[in-house]
């Protein structure tokens, strides 16, 4: 059966079983994942996936079910299960489904995903790894390089609106070489993720960047425990930006789980702290015409020049907060919608990375972060780190075995420089940026 | 006990033949039917009550070191054979072999015998457990602002068949209760957490009362309201028993996984027989202990789970292997080939990883430290396999002053190096305990339930990553 017809028929059946409101989201697609190592193919995976998610409301009580089995019996069971859970649940006045209009089309599908032969995809992964070996003779081993692509079609039907849908593609190129010297091993990692094949960083760039990141860590040692300036490169910066996303996530705000609760309108950061979520950025990985509840995506300024402007919402959290959905509902493969990022990023500044480093007296450029250790409820931040030590504006040595610690609220008000080198890692983007002072724990 | 094969011998034969037709030297069919129920009570309402059915088949074909893999959602015979052909394309040359004919399916010997399987426990009762946890946490203290209580169960049947004659099915159950409590005082908010989980049925709550678990999480959040800044720098560490086993998982466990050993990317590769920990340390991975979160009857390649001694009295004894890596380095599979679902290829993973108890009393260990850090409860961790550097997060920590447990401190990471840290264990407690919560381990994009255990240990020196320099 056609996906649109299937989704529509499921909604109809759910209504017949007594749903006050209901929707059905079908996800279908294909994925290819190629891993190579030491110039040979390690694995090739080619698969088709599909899933149906059903939301069933009775008296504002939600039951949900998900199935990868499209047989008639399985779909029947899924509807009955969702109904049973709705009956056993509790009324949640904020829950429900909103109507939506036909979305605008977005450029998020690259037909090259079908037109490119498998052999060429394999060659891209091989070229990526080879570039790492060629970069430096101390790259003698790798965890491999990989190419993967992913094609998905989403169809959403509800009892409120006409069915809507879109198709999207995604391509990933990753390389993880190991640098070795006198028994010491250092891993480097670099990746490029895009919706369009030709926009991926070329394989030699991904491979040599990964190699460079491994080589630069050879000989790293901890430094003394001290307070100093901390710069994040775009890759590690994106991890901090992701913490900021979690802190403006409307669900976390409502639960009192974010340090940015009750701070709308307050100045919490420097003028350089502007964080935006944008679901309509052309050709970006997080872009999509509508979210997991059918609400059109948009651009939302969350923190503007240091002032908290808006939190991010799905339908339920928006209703609870007395606001409108910002088009941020996301669903995991088998879960109810919750707030997720579209493209969430720190707006870039004007300075180049080199200018930023030159302006640091004493500090560290963080190139790798390890572990958890971020508590968005308190804002406490403590993570394992590696990086390059900067003395009088010059990188002088690699550092590992340290932690960097501070508090996200203090970090926002200590952003003293933001670079022009914005780069996205999946749906989160960051340029290089500098925090005036954090605590470094080492020797 | 309920077991049924997801595949009949006919479809197994057809798909193995299809996977081998182009010259692969090994083929495997893995079918899975997993039902997951999730109940979450948040903001005092049932935020989620859901059922997920994951049903599908993954086919793997090996050609030397090369792997072809394909999966299909659902269990349609035509789609399975099609996926087998796709997986088999990995072998473009080579001679075709014939699979060993599979006989009747065998049932895995049960290590865990759940009494109350998830489908036999009504949805309404699952909601009731989450609600009672919510209620208990809220009535603990006026300062409790929010409670998130989730009951998650997974009821999974797997059937594994391969070209070497394996044809086995297993029924695996995991139940968990996760409670997060937010307390607030003078604008400061803190978080307490308690997780209970095991490969056991709903009788898990006979032993772990949801209300007491919630109260424990609430008390933790309240205690943290008084916490001071954590110190920064090197100091003596006392690591609490049970959950502290995450140290072993990160510091050496991942480095002992056979894929990193075969590829020689682990710092422990080639070190069998060498001293890697203090002689007080004997470290084990064991997937066969009834009831723990990381326990499995068979792994996802059909190998029986087992007890593997990783380190004995400080000496590196052996590594962990799945079939592929064992075959390539001429070792034996240790029942550690695991995968998140049929949508993934199996890789080498830990099960329950723990260190045996020693002779020191806990009071004696804490009493021996003049100035140090007591990490009573820890959260998650991560390791860089190549350098061996690892971190883990402290969620409940205290200063130790003159041999006594002092004031609580706010969360901080601890950082160390796997090759060095276990050599610094100089006291081992007599209070060995498994972590009743267990954890979820992420590797290569796959999440797997694992267990941990450790007695209280003293580590002469580690870097504490607080803010107070």
Interface residues (C-beta under 8 A of the other chain):
Chain A: X37 X40 X41 X42 X43 X44 X45 X46 X47 X48 X49 X50 X51 X61 X62 X63 X64 X65 X66 X67 X68 X69 X70 X71 X74 X77 X78 X81 X82 X84 X85 X86 X88 X89 X90 X91 X92 X141 X143 X178 X184 X185 X186 X187 X217 X220 X222 X225 X226 X227 X254 X255 X256 X257 X259 X261 X320 X334 X335 X336 X368 X370 X371 X372 X373 X375 X377 X378 X380 X382 X383 X384 X386 X400 X401 X402 X403 X404 X405 X406 X407 X439 X440 X441 X442 X443
Chain B: X36 X38 X42 X43 X45 X46 X47 X48 X49 X50 X51 X52 X53 X54 X55 X56 X65 X66 X67 X68 X69 X70 X71 X72 X73 X74 X75 X79 X83 X86 X89 X90 X123 X124 X127 X145 X146 X148 X182 X184 X188 X189 X190 X191 X230 X232 X233 X234 X263 X264 X265 X267 X343 X345 X379 X380 X381 X382 X383 X384 X385 X386 X387 X389 X390 X391 X392 X393 X410 X411 X412 X413 X415 X416 X417 X463 X464 X465 X466 X467 X468 X469
